Amino acid sequence: MNIKKARLSDTKEIVELFTNTINKVNSKHYTKKQIEVWAPNKINLEHWEKRFNKSKPYIVKKDNIIVGFFEFENNGYIDCFYVHHNYQQQGIGSILLSKILQIAEKNNLDMIFANVSITAKSFFENNNFEVKKKNIIERGGEELINYTMNREISNKTM
């Protein structure tokens, strides 16, 4: 598996991964209405292309299929950290997080943080993130719970 920056031509596959993962994995912890406002089935590709043109997401591929992606901001914020619904529990999340840590250390960041779903909370906890607060987000008339979590980075060389 290789991890690299996404190309604009990857947008449709990334957005399908995002939508399918939320619909098939996060549905364990969120209602159908919550899922509909979070990841509508009608995809606005133009919106996502503009977003990805700015955020420059990373993707990981296995057998020429995008199996995970993330967006990472210069301030240490992890956005859109998703693993393909058919590739859960196969180490993809760990590959993505390793790349994030590599970027964070290269940029001398002291901390990385994310707003994570109920579903993803245990993955982040198992990877040394701490819950800082519980959030209730209003989207399309629905309330969704997520957690602000962070992880300190040790940039000291021994």
Secondary structure, DSSP 8 states (H G I E B T S, - for coil): -EEEE--GGGHHHHHHHHHHHHHHTGGGTS-HHHHHHHS-SS--HHHHHHHHHHH--EEEEETTEEEEEEEE-TTSEEEEEEE-GGGTTSSHHHHHHHHHHHHHHHTT-SEEEEEEEHHHHHHHHTTT-EEEEEEEEEETTEEEEEEEEEEE------
